[in-house]
Amino acid sequence: MAVDEFAPRLSFFFNAHLDFFEEIAKYRAARRIWARELRNRFGATDERSMRMRFHAQTAGVSLTAQQPEVNIVRTAIEALAAVLGGTQSLHTNSYDEALALPTEDAVRLALRTQQVIAHETGVVNTHRPARWLVLLEHLTNELERQAYEYFERIDELGGVVAAIEQNFFQREIADASFRYQQEVERGQRVIVGVNRFVATDEIEPPILRIDPALEPEQIERVRALRAGRDSGAVEAALARLKNDAALPDRNLMPVFVDAAKADVTMGEMCDALREVWGVWRETPVF
């Protein structure tokens, strides 16, 4: 396929962390790399191909079980950095997610965080609100340089597929997580409420607890759905899903929609895809 046929439909997912300027620079560096490589390396001519669309979600790893209300501040800073970096869509975590599934009040507050940024701060009124910062420009250039170092390492391994088979990405993520935790444990990285500004009279907040009785009720609902649906339509939808999944460059979304309309469950759809594609297993590393 020509690059301009599919590139405008691609989008990415980023995690929004706490180092404010570095995070903005991360998104800007990614956007510059994407535009340059699509234009120069892959020959894109459609301007839409060179616009890197991405979604950002605030970092779950930054949420703490200690003094969880402080997570509200963390999430707001992470979300603001993502907006200043040019994200097209945004997910803000709830402050109590380090403890359990979020309560309704916590979810509402996470949503209000987005709405304050969007409607009260004025930062969405220009797409380059922080370009004047010399620090930001330096960080953008440095992150861009380091990204290309990663690209070279991946190429040396034989490309992305070969790197996945050698567990390169998994090791890099695990190593980064280990270094991060070491910095926290040593006090080199300050986490408010965890290794500094620790409260001695901390009150345990209310958390959402799922009633165990809901599980058998949901099982019965699924059984009733299966008993009352058109089994022929289900089998036809699953057969079409398997057939189309085996074909290259086939858009499966209409097939998923039709299957859902026939009351095919998500589990059944996933099982059908597993039959065609199999299941990837991480290569053991010793």
ChimeraX commands (.cxc) that place a marker at each C-alpha (Angstrom):
marker #1 position 0.00,0.00,0.00 radius 0.5
marker #1 position 1.09,3.55,-0.61 radius 0.5
marker #1 position 2.00,5.26,2.64 radius 0.5
marker #1 position -0.58,8.04,2.17 radius 0.5
marker #1 position -3.34,5.41,1.95 radius 0.5
marker #1 position -2.96,4.30,5.57 radius 0.5
marker #1 position -0.67,6.74,7.43 radius 0.5
marker #1 position -3.44,9.32,8.08 radius 0.5
marker #1 position -5.35,6.61,9.97 radius 0.5
marker #1 position -2.51,5.69,12.32 radius 0.5
marker #1 position -2.49,6.89,15.90 radius 0.5
marker #1 position -0.33,6.33,18.96 radius 0.5
marker #1 position -0.68,5.96,22.73 radius 0.5
marker #1 position 1.61,7.71,25.20 radius 0.5
marker #1 position 1.91,7.59,28.97 radius 0.5
marker #1 position 2.01,11.01,30.61 radius 0.5
marker #1 position 4.53,11.20,33.46 radius 0.5
marker #1 position 5.48,13.89,35.96 radius 0.5
marker #1 position 8.69,15.51,34.69 radius 0.5
marker #1 position 6.78,18.45,33.25 radius 0.5
marker #1 position 9.16,19.93,30.66 radius 0.5
marker #1 position 10.59,16.57,29.68 radius 0.5
marker #1 position 7.11,15.24,29.02 radius 0.5
marker #1 position 6.19,18.16,26.76 radius 0.5
marker #1 position 9.50,17.70,24.97 radius 0.5
marker #1 position 8.80,13.97,24.57 radius 0.5
marker #1 position 5.60,14.59,22.65 radius 0.5
marker #1 position 7.16,17.34,20.54 radius 0.5
marker #1 position 10.17,15.17,19.71 radius 0.5
marker #1 position 7.88,12.31,18.70 radius 0.5
marker #1 position 5.83,14.59,16.45 radius 0.5
marker #1 position 8.95,15.97,14.75 radius 0.5
marker #1 position 10.42,12.50,14.21 radius 0.5
marker #1 position 7.15,11.22,12.76 radius 0.5
marker #1 position 6.78,14.12,10.33 radius 0.5
marker #1 position 10.40,13.90,9.20 radius 0.5
marker #1 position 10.49,10.14,8.72 radius 0.5
marker #1 position 7.12,9.96,6.94 radius 0.5
marker #1 position 8.22,12.69,4.56 radius 0.5
marker #1 position 11.87,11.83,3.96 radius 0.5
marker #1 position 12.07,8.07,4.50 radius 0.5
marker #1 position 8.66,6.84,3.42 radius 0.5
marker #1 position 7.85,9.49,0.81 radius 0.5
marker #1 position 4.54,10.70,2.21 radius 0.5
marker #1 position 3.10,13.72,0.40 radius 0.5
marker #1 position -0.26,14.05,2.14 radius 0.5
marker #1 position 0.08,16.49,5.04 radius 0.5
marker #1 position -2.32,14.35,7.08 radius 0.5
marker #1 position 0.21,11.48,6.96 radius 0.5
marker #1 position 2.79,13.66,8.66 radius 0.5
marker #1 position 0.53,14.72,11.52 radius 0.5
marker #1 position 1.19,12.35,14.39 radius 0.5
marker #1 position -2.09,11.79,16.19 radius 0.5
marker #1 position -1.82,10.42,19.70 radius 0.5
marker #1 position -3.75,9.70,22.86 radius 0.5
marker #1 position -2.20,10.26,26.29 radius 0.5
marker #1 position -3.05,8.65,29.60 radius 0.5
marker #1 position -1.69,9.88,32.89 radius 0.5
marker #1 position 0.82,7.47,34.43 radius 0.5
marker #1 position -0.62,4.79,36.65 radius 0.5
marker #1 position 2.87,4.14,38.02 radius 0.5
marker #1 position 2.92,7.64,39.53 radius 0.5
marker #1 position -0.19,6.97,41.62 radius 0.5
marker #1 position 0.48,6.18,45.27 radius 0.5
marker #1 position -1.57,4.30,47.83 radius 0.5
marker #1 position -0.15,6.60,50.51 radius 0.5
marker #1 position -1.88,9.99,50.74 radius 0.5
marker #1 position -3.90,9.21,47.59 radius 0.5
marker #1 position -5.36,12.72,47.45 radius 0.5
marker #1 position -1.93,13.93,46.29 radius 0.5
marker #1 position -2.54,11.89,43.11 radius 0.5
marker #1 position -5.01,14.60,42.11 radius 0.5
marker #1 position -2.11,17.05,41.82 radius 0.5
marker #1 position 0.06,14.54,39.98 radius 0.5
marker #1 position -2.65,13.77,37.44 radius 0.5
marker #1 position -3.33,17.46,36.79 radius 0.5
marker #1 position 0.36,18.14,36.06 radius 0.5
marker #1 position 0.66,15.09,33.80 radius 0.5
marker #1 position -2.49,16.02,31.91 radius 0.5
marker #1 position -1.34,19.60,31.42 radius 0.5
marker #1 position 1.99,18.40,30.00 radius 0.5
marker #1 position 0.15,16.14,27.55 radius 0.5
marker #1 position -2.05,19.00,26.38 radius 0.5
marker #1 position 0.92,21.32,25.95 radius 0.5
marker #1 position 2.66,18.54,24.02 radius 0.5
marker #1 position -0.19,18.36,21.51 radius 0.5
marker #1 position -2.26,15.30,22.47 radius 0.5
marker #1 position -5.51,14.83,20.58 radius 0.5
marker #1 position -7.25,12.88,23.33 radius 0.5
marker #1 position -6.62,12.39,27.00 radius 0.5
marker #1 position -7.37,9.99,29.85 radius 0.5
marker #1 position -6.87,11.20,33.41 radius 0.5
marker #1 position -6.52,8.52,36.08 radius 0.5
marker #1 position -8.60,8.67,39.24 radius 0.5
marker #1 position -6.75,9.42,42.46 radius 0.5
marker #1 position -7.79,6.16,44.17 radius 0.5
marker #1 position -6.74,3.73,41.42 radius 0.5
marker #1 position -3.70,2.58,43.41 radius 0.5
marker #1 position -6.18,1.14,45.92 radius 0.5
marker #1 position -9.05,-0.28,43.88 radius 0.5
marker #1 position -11.31,0.44,40.95 radius 0.5
marker #1 position -12.16,4.15,41.13 radius 0.5
marker #1 position -15.21,5.41,42.93 radius 0.5
marker #1 position -17.72,7.54,41.07 radius 0.5
marker #1 position -16.57,10.68,42.89 radius 0.5
marker #1 position -12.94,9.99,41.98 radius 0.5
marker #1 position -13.82,9.46,38.32 radius 0.5
marker #1 position -15.79,12.70,38.29 radius 0.5
marker #1 position -12.83,14.58,39.76 radius 0.5
marker #1 position -10.51,13.11,37.13 radius 0.5
marker #1 position -12.89,14.31,34.44 radius 0.5
marker #1 position -13.12,17.76,36.02 radius 0.5
marker #1 position -9.32,17.95,35.88 radius 0.5
marker #1 position -9.49,17.65,32.10 radius 0.5
marker #1 position -12.31,20.15,31.88 radius 0.5
marker #1 position -10.47,22.79,33.94 radius 0.5
marker #1 position -7.43,22.43,31.67 radius 0.5
marker #1 position -9.60,22.63,28.57 radius 0.5
marker #1 position -11.88,25.47,29.61 radius 0.5
marker #1 position -10.20,27.53,32.32 radius 0.5
marker #1 position -6.44,27.61,31.76 radius 0.5
marker #1 position -6.35,28.91,28.19 radius 0.5
marker #1 position -3.52,26.52,27.25 radius 0.5
marker #1 position -5.56,25.03,24.41 radius 0.5
marker #1 position -5.82,28.37,22.63 radius 0.5
marker #1 position -2.49,27.93,20.85 radius 0.5
marker #1 position -0.79,24.79,19.58 radius 0.5
marker #1 position 2.69,26.03,20.58 radius 0.5
marker #1 position 2.24,27.56,24.02 radius 0.5
marker #1 position 5.72,26.87,25.36 radius 0.5
marker #1 position 7.99,27.20,22.33 radius 0.5
marker #1 position 9.81,30.17,23.79 radius 0.5
marker #1 position 11.35,28.10,26.55 radius 0.5
marker #1 position 15.01,27.43,25.87 radius 0.5
marker #1 position 14.92,24.48,28.26 radius 0.5
marker #1 position 12.06,22.88,26.40 radius 0.5
marker #1 position 13.86,23.24,23.07 radius 0.5
marker #1 position 16.98,21.64,24.53 radius 0.5
marker #1 position 15.02,18.73,26.00 radius 0.5
marker #1 position 13.18,18.20,22.73 radius 0.5
marker #1 position 16.46,17.98,20.82 radius 0.5
marker #1 position 17.99,15.64,23.38 radius 0.5
marker #1 position 15.01,13.28,23.44 radius 0.5
marker #1 position 14.92,13.28,19.67 radius 0.5
marker #1 position 18.61,12.31,19.59 radius 0.5
marker #1 position 18.09,9.51,22.10 radius 0.5
marker #1 position 15.08,8.21,20.16 radius 0.5
marker #1 position 17.25,7.81,17.06 radius 0.5
marker #1 position 19.79,5.91,19.15 radius 0.5
marker #1 position 17.00,3.47,20.00 radius 0.5
marker #1 position 16.04,3.18,16.34 radius 0.5
marker #1 position 19.65,2.28,15.50 radius 0.5
marker #1 position 19.76,-0.37,18.24 radius 0.5
marker #1 position 16.54,-1.89,16.93 radius 0.5
marker #1 position 17.89,-1.92,13.37 radius 0.5
marker #1 position 21.06,-3.65,14.60 radius 0.5
marker #1 position 18.90,-6.36,16.16 radius 0.5
marker #1 position 17.22,-6.96,12.81 radius 0.5
marker #1 position 14.12,-4.78,13.14 radius 0.5
marker #1 position 11.09,-4.61,15.41 radius 0.5
marker #1 position 9.95,-8.21,14.98 radius 0.5
marker #1 position 13.41,-9.58,15.73 radius 0.5
marker #1 position 13.69,-7.24,18.72 radius 0.5
marker #1 position 10.37,-8.51,20.08 radius 0.5
marker #1 position 11.51,-12.12,19.66 radius 0.5
marker #1 position 14.68,-11.28,21.60 radius 0.5
marker #1 position 12.65,-9.59,24.36 radius 0.5
marker #1 position 14.47,-6.31,23.77 radius 0.5
marker #1 position 11.49,-4.09,24.53 radius 0.5
marker #1 position 10.41,-6.10,27.57 radius 0.5
marker #1 position 13.94,-5.91,29.01 radius 0.5
marker #1 position 14.19,-2.18,28.42 radius 0.5
marker #1 position 10.87,-1.56,30.18 radius 0.5
marker #1 position 11.81,-3.86,33.07 radius 0.5
marker #1 position 15.23,-2.24,33.44 radius 0.5
marker #1 position 13.72,1.24,33.42 radius 0.5
marker #1 position 11.17,0.21,36.05 radius 0.5
marker #1 position 13.94,-1.27,38.20 radius 0.5
marker #1 position 16.04,1.89,37.97 radius 0.5
marker #1 position 13.01,4.02,38.83 radius 0.5
marker #1 position 12.21,1.94,41.91 radius 0.5
marker #1 position 15.84,2.05,43.01 radius 0.5
marker #1 position 15.81,5.83,42.82 radius 0.5
marker #1 position 12.64,5.90,44.93 radius 0.5
marker #1 position 14.05,3.49,47.51 radius 0.5
marker #1 position 17.30,5.47,47.80 radius 0.5
marker #1 position 15.48,8.78,48.05 radius 0.5
marker #1 position 17.07,10.03,44.83 radius 0.5
marker #1 position 13.61,10.47,43.36 radius 0.5
marker #1 position 11.18,12.19,45.69 radius 0.5
marker #1 position 7.66,10.75,45.80 radius 0.5
marker #1 position 5.43,12.92,47.97 radius 0.5
marker #1 position 3.80,10.89,50.71 radius 0.5
marker #1 position 5.96,7.81,50.05 radius 0.5
marker #1 position 9.60,8.66,50.72 radius 0.5
marker #1 position 9.16,12.28,51.78 radius 0.5
marker #1 position 6.37,14.30,53.43 radius 0.5
marker #1 position 5.04,11.04,54.87 radius 0.5
marker #1 position 1.91,11.36,57.02 radius 0.5
marker #1 position 1.88,9.59,60.37 radius 0.5
marker #1 position -1.87,9.99,60.87 radius 0.5
marker #1 position -2.97,8.89,57.42 radius 0.5
marker #1 position -6.67,8.09,57.12 radius 0.5
marker #1 position -7.65,5.22,54.86 radius 0.5
marker #1 position -10.00,6.59,52.20 radius 0.5
marker #1 position -13.18,4.79,51.15 radius 0.5
marker #1 position -12.62,2.53,48.16 radius 0.5
marker #1 position -14.97,0.84,45.75 radius 0.5
marker #1 position -15.62,-2.80,46.61 radius 0.5
marker #1 position -17.34,-5.03,44.07 radius 0.5
marker #1 position -20.05,-7.25,45.53 radius 0.5
marker #1 position -18.99,-10.89,44.87 radius 0.5
marker #1 position -22.65,-11.70,44.22 radius 0.5
marker #1 position -22.42,-9.79,40.93 radius 0.5
marker #1 position -20.18,-12.44,39.36 radius 0.5
marker #1 position -22.73,-15.29,39.27 radius 0.5
marker #1 position -25.39,-12.80,38.18 radius 0.5
marker #1 position -23.26,-11.75,35.21 radius 0.5
marker #1 position -22.57,-15.40,34.35 radius 0.5
marker #1 position -26.30,-16.07,34.30 radius 0.5
marker #1 position -26.93,-13.05,32.08 radius 0.5
marker #1 position -24.37,-14.34,29.57 radius 0.5
marker #1 position -25.91,-17.81,29.65 radius 0.5
marker #1 position -29.36,-16.34,29.07 radius 0.5
marker #1 position -28.03,-14.27,26.17 radius 0.5
marker #1 position -26.50,-17.32,24.53 radius 0.5
marker #1 position -29.65,-19.39,25.05 radius 0.5
marker #1 position -31.90,-16.79,23.44 radius 0.5
marker #1 position -29.83,-15.64,20.48 radius 0.5
marker #1 position -29.87,-16.89,16.88 radius 0.5
marker #1 position -27.15,-19.56,16.89 radius 0.5
marker #1 position -27.01,-19.58,13.10 radius 0.5
marker #1 position -26.29,-15.86,12.99 radius 0.5
marker #1 position -23.62,-16.31,15.66 radius 0.5
marker #1 position -21.86,-19.08,13.74 radius 0.5
marker #1 position -22.04,-17.09,10.50 radius 0.5
marker #1 position -20.58,-14.00,12.19 radius 0.5
marker #1 position -17.73,-15.98,13.76 radius 0.5
marker #1 position -16.99,-17.75,10.45 radius 0.5
marker #1 position -16.80,-14.40,8.69 radius 0.5
marker #1 position -14.53,-13.05,11.42 radius 0.5
marker #1 position -12.14,-15.99,11.08 radius 0.5
marker #1 position -12.18,-15.77,7.29 radius 0.5
marker #1 position -11.53,-12.03,7.17 radius 0.5
marker #1 position -8.88,-12.19,9.90 radius 0.5
marker #1 position -6.91,-14.61,7.73 radius 0.5
marker #1 position -6.84,-12.14,4.84 radius 0.5
marker #1 position -4.17,-9.43,4.59 radius 0.5
marker #1 position -5.14,-5.75,4.73 radius 0.5
marker #1 position -8.73,-6.50,5.70 radius 0.5
marker #1 position -10.64,-4.01,7.86 radius 0.5
marker #1 position -12.17,-6.09,10.65 radius 0.5
marker #1 position -14.13,-3.32,12.33 radius 0.5
marker #1 position -17.36,-3.81,10.32 radius 0.5
marker #1 position -17.08,-7.53,11.05 radius 0.5
marker #1 position -16.80,-6.86,14.78 radius 0.5
marker #1 position -19.84,-4.57,14.64 radius 0.5
marker #1 position -21.93,-7.15,12.82 radius 0.5
marker #1 position -20.83,-9.84,15.28 radius 0.5
marker #1 position -21.83,-7.66,18.22 radius 0.5
marker #1 position -25.23,-7.07,16.64 radius 0.5
marker #1 position -25.62,-10.87,16.44 radius 0.5
marker #1 position -24.93,-11.03,20.21 radius 0.5
marker #1 position -21.51,-12.63,19.81 radius 0.5
marker #1 position -19.62,-12.09,23.06 radius 0.5
marker #1 position -16.22,-10.45,23.26 radius 0.5
marker #1 position -14.72,-13.70,24.51 radius 0.5
marker #1 position -16.04,-15.58,21.49 radius 0.5
marker #1 position -14.63,-12.95,19.14 radius 0.5
marker #1 position -11.22,-13.20,20.83 radius 0.5
marker #1 position -11.30,-17.00,20.67 radius 0.5
marker #1 position -11.99,-16.79,16.93 radius 0.5
marker #1 position -9.00,-14.51,16.41 radius 0.5
marker #1 position -6.80,-16.83,18.49 radius 0.5
marker #1 position -7.76,-19.73,16.22 radius 0.5
marker #1 position -6.48,-17.78,13.20 radius 0.5
marker #1 position -3.52,-15.90,14.66 radius 0.5
marker #1 position -2.51,-18.02,17.60 radius 0.5
marker #1 position -1.18,-16.57,20.86 radius 0.5
marker #1 position 2.22,-14.94,21.17 radius 0.5
marker #1 position 4.37,-16.22,23.99 radius 0.5
marker #1 position 7.28,-14.27,25.39 radius 0.5
marker #1 position 10.63,-15.92,24.66 radius 0.5
marker #1 position 12.21,-17.14,27.90 radius 0.5
marker #1 position 15.42,-15.33,28.81 radius 0.5
marker #1 position 17.92,-17.03,31.06 radius 0.5
marker link #1:1,2 radius 0.2
marker link #1:2,3 radius 0.2
marker link #1:3,4 radius 0.2
marker link #1:4,5 radius 0.2
marker link #1:5,6 radius 0.2
marker link #1:6,7 radius 0.2
marker link #1:7,8 radius 0.2
marker link #1:8,9 radius 0.2
marker link #1:9,10 radius 0.2
marker link #1:10,11 radius 0.2
marker link #1:11,12 radius 0.2
marker link #1:12,13 radius 0.2
marker link #1:13,14 radius 0.2
marker link #1:14,15 radius 0.2
marker link #1:15,16 radius 0.2
marker link #1:16,17 radius 0.2
marker link #1:17,18 radius 0.2
marker link #1:18,19 radius 0.2
marker link #1:19,20 radius 0.2
marker link #1:20,21 radius 0.2
marker link #1:21,22 radius 0.2
marker link #1:22,23 radius 0.2
marker link #1:23,24 radius 0.2
marker link #1:24,25 radius 0.2
marker link #1:25,26 radius 0.2
marker link #1:26,27 radius 0.2
marker link #1:27,28 radius 0.2
marker link #1:28,29 radius 0.2
marker link #1:29,30 radius 0.2
marker link #1:30,31 radius 0.2
marker link #1:31,32 radius 0.2
marker link #1:32,33 radius 0.2
marker link #1:33,34 radius 0.2
marker link #1:34,35 radius 0.2
marker link #1:35,36 radius 0.2
marker link #1:36,37 radius 0.2
marker link #1:37,38 radius 0.2
marker link #1:38,39 radius 0.2
marker link #1:39,40 radius 0.2
marker link #1:40,41 radius 0.2
marker link #1:41,42 radius 0.2
marker link #1:42,43 radius 0.2
marker link #1:43,44 radius 0.2
marker link #1:44,45 radius 0.2
marker link #1:45,46 radius 0.2
marker link #1:46,47 radius 0.2
marker link #1:47,48 radius 0.2
marker link #1:48,49 radius 0.2
marker link #1:49,50 radius 0.2
marker link #1:50,51 radius 0.2
marker link #1:51,52 radius 0.2
marker link #1:52,53 radius 0.2
marker link #1:53,54 radius 0.2
marker link #1:54,55 radius 0.2
marker link #1:55,56 radius 0.2
marker link #1:56,57 radius 0.2
marker link #1:57,58 radius 0.2
marker link #1:58,59 radius 0.2
marker link #1:59,60 radius 0.2
marker link #1:60,61 radius 0.2
marker link #1:61,62 radius 0.2
marker link #1:62,63 radius 0.2
marker link #1:63,64 radius 0.2
marker link #1:64,65 radius 0.2
marker link #1:65,66 radius 0.2
marker link #1:66,67 radius 0.2
marker link #1:67,68 radius 0.2
marker link #1:68,69 radius 0.2
marker link #1:69,70 radius 0.2
marker link #1:70,71 radius 0.2
marker link #1:71,72 radius 0.2
marker link #1:72,73 radius 0.2
marker link #1:73,74 radius 0.2
marker link #1:74,75 radius 0.2
marker link #1:75,76 radius 0.2
marker link #1:76,77 radius 0.2
marker link #1:77,78 radius 0.2
marker link #1:78,79 radius 0.2
marker link #1:79,80 radius 0.2
marker link #1:80,81 radius 0.2
marker link #1:81,82 radius 0.2
marker link #1:82,83 radius 0.2
marker link #1:83,84 radius 0.2
marker link #1:84,85 radius 0.2
marker link #1:85,86 radius 0.2
marker link #1:86,87 radius 0.2
marker link #1:87,88 radius 0.2
marker link #1:88,89 radius 0.2
marker link #1:89,90 radius 0.2
marker link #1:90,91 radius 0.2
marker link #1:91,92 radius 0.2
marker link #1:92,93 radius 0.2
marker link #1:93,94 radius 0.2
marker link #1:94,95 radius 0.2
marker link #1:95,96 radius 0.2
marker link #1:96,97 radius 0.2
marker link #1:97,98 radius 0.2
marker link #1:98,99 radius 0.2
marker link #1:99,100 radius 0.2
marker link #1:100,101 radius 0.2
marker link #1:101,102 radius 0.2
marker link #1:102,103 radius 0.2
marker link #1:103,104 radius 0.2
marker link #1:104,105 radius 0.2
marker link #1:105,106 radius 0.2
marker link #1:106,107 radius 0.2
marker link #1:107,108 radius 0.2
marker link #1:108,109 radius 0.2
marker link #1:109,110 radius 0.2
marker link #1:110,111 radius 0.2
marker link #1:111,112 radius 0.2
marker link #1:112,113 radius 0.2
marker link #1:113,114 radius 0.2
marker link #1:114,115 radius 0.2
marker link #1:115,116 radius 0.2
marker link #1:116,117 radius 0.2
marker link #1:117,118 radius 0.2
marker link #1:118,119 radius 0.2
marker link #1:119,120 radius 0.2
marker link #1:120,121 radius 0.2
marker link #1:121,122 radius 0.2
marker link #1:122,123 radius 0.2
marker link #1:123,124 radius 0.2
marker link #1:124,125 radius 0.2
marker link #1:125,126 radius 0.2
marker link #1:126,127 radius 0.2
marker link #1:127,128 radius 0.2
marker link #1:128,129 radius 0.2
marker link #1:129,130 radius 0.2
marker link #1:130,131 radius 0.2
marker link #1:131,132 radius 0.2
marker link #1:132,133 radius 0.2
marker link #1:133,134 radius 0.2
marker link #1:134,135 radius 0.2
marker link #1:135,136 radius 0.2
marker link #1:136,137 radius 0.2
marker link #1:137,138 radius 0.2
marker link #1:138,139 radius 0.2
marker link #1:139,140 radius 0.2
marker link #1:140,141 radius 0.2
marker link #1:141,142 radius 0.2
marker link #1:142,143 radius 0.2
marker link #1:143,144 radius 0.2
marker link #1:144,145 radius 0.2
marker link #1:145,146 radius 0.2
marker link #1:146,147 radius 0.2
marker link #1:147,148 radius 0.2
marker link #1:148,149 radius 0.2
marker link #1:149,150 radius 0.2
marker link #1:150,151 radius 0.2
marker link #1:151,152 radius 0.2
marker link #1:152,153 radius 0.2
marker link #1:153,154 radius 0.2
marker link #1:154,155 radius 0.2
marker link #1:155,156 radius 0.2
marker link #1:156,157 radius 0.2
marker link #1:157,158 radius 0.2
marker link #1:158,159 radius 0.2
marker link #1:159,160 radius 0.2
marker link #1:160,161 radius 0.2
marker link #1:161,162 radius 0.2
marker link #1:162,163 radius 0.2
marker link #1:163,164 radius 0.2
marker link #1:164,165 radius 0.2
marker link #1:165,166 radius 0.2
marker link #1:166,167 radius 0.2
marker link #1:167,168 radius 0.2
marker link #1:168,169 radius 0.2
marker link #1:169,170 radius 0.2
marker link #1:170,171 radius 0.2
marker link #1:171,172 radius 0.2
marker link #1:172,173 radius 0.2
marker link #1:173,174 radius 0.2
marker link #1:174,175 radius 0.2
marker link #1:175,176 radius 0.2
marker link #1:176,177 radius 0.2
marker link #1:177,178 radius 0.2
marker link #1:178,179 radius 0.2
marker link #1:179,180 radius 0.2
marker link #1:180,181 radius 0.2
marker link #1:181,182 radius 0.2
marker link #1:182,183 radius 0.2
marker link #1:183,184 radius 0.2
marker link #1:184,185 radius 0.2
marker link #1:185,186 radius 0.2
marker link #1:186,187 radius 0.2
marker link #1:187,188 radius 0.2
marker link #1:188,189 radius 0.2
marker link #1:189,190 radius 0.2
marker link #1:190,191 radius 0.2
marker link #1:191,192 radius 0.2
marker link #1:192,193 radius 0.2
marker link #1:193,194 radius 0.2
marker link #1:194,195 radius 0.2
marker link #1:195,196 radius 0.2
marker link #1:196,197 radius 0.2
marker link #1:197,198 radius 0.2
marker link #1:198,199 radius 0.2
marker link #1:199,200 radius 0.2
marker link #1:200,201 radius 0.2
marker link #1:201,202 radius 0.2
marker link #1:202,203 radius 0.2
marker link #1:203,204 radius 0.2
marker link #1:204,205 radius 0.2
marker link #1:205,206 radius 0.2
marker link #1:206,207 radius 0.2
marker link #1:207,208 radius 0.2
marker link #1:208,209 radius 0.2
marker link #1:209,210 radius 0.2
marker link #1:210,211 radius 0.2
marker link #1:211,212 radius 0.2
marker link #1:212,213 radius 0.2
marker link #1:213,214 radius 0.2
marker link #1:214,215 radius 0.2
marker link #1:215,216 radius 0.2
marker link #1:216,217 radius 0.2
marker link #1:217,218 radius 0.2
marker link #1:218,219 radius 0.2
marker link #1:219,220 radius 0.2
marker link #1:220,221 radius 0.2
marker link #1:221,222 radius 0.2
marker link #1:222,223 radius 0.2
marker link #1:223,224 radius 0.2
marker link #1:224,225 radius 0.2
marker link #1:225,226 radius 0.2
marker link #1:226,227 radius 0.2
marker link #1:227,228 radius 0.2
marker link #1:228,229 radius 0.2
marker link #1:229,230 radius 0.2
marker link #1:230,231 radius 0.2
marker link #1:231,232 radius 0.2
marker link #1:232,233 radius 0.2
marker link #1:233,234 radius 0.2
marker link #1:234,235 radius 0.2
marker link #1:235,236 radius 0.2
marker link #1:236,237 radius 0.2
marker link #1:237,238 radius 0.2
marker link #1:238,239 radius 0.2
marker link #1:239,240 radius 0.2
marker link #1:240,241 radius 0.2
marker link #1:241,242 radius 0.2
marker link #1:242,243 radius 0.2
marker link #1:243,244 radius 0.2
marker link #1:244,245 radius 0.2
marker link #1:245,246 radius 0.2
marker link #1:246,247 radius 0.2
marker link #1:247,248 radius 0.2
marker link #1:248,249 radius 0.2
marker link #1:249,250 radius 0.2
marker link #1:250,251 radius 0.2
marker link #1:251,252 radius 0.2
marker link #1:252,253 radius 0.2
marker link #1:253,254 radius 0.2
marker link #1:254,255 radius 0.2
marker link #1:255,256 radius 0.2
marker link #1:256,257 radius 0.2
marker link #1:257,258 radius 0.2
marker link #1:258,259 radius 0.2
marker link #1:259,260 radius 0.2
marker link #1:260,261 radius 0.2
marker link #1:261,262 radius 0.2
marker link #1:262,263 radius 0.2
marker link #1:263,264 radius 0.2
marker link #1:264,265 radius 0.2
marker link #1:265,266 radius 0.2
marker link #1:266,267 radius 0.2
marker link #1:267,268 radius 0.2
marker link #1:268,269 radius 0.2
marker link #1:269,270 radius 0.2
marker link #1:270,271 radius 0.2
marker link #1:271,272 radius 0.2
marker link #1:272,273 radius 0.2
marker link #1:273,274 radius 0.2
marker link #1:274,275 radius 0.2
marker link #1:275,276 radius 0.2
marker link #1:276,277 radius 0.2
marker link #1:277,278 radius 0.2
marker link #1:278,279 radius 0.2
marker link #1:279,280 radius 0.2
marker link #1:280,281 radius 0.2
marker link #1:281,282 radius 0.2
marker link #1:282,283 radius 0.2
marker link #1:283,284 radius 0.2
marker link #1:284,285 radius 0.2
marker link #1:285,286 radius 0.2
view
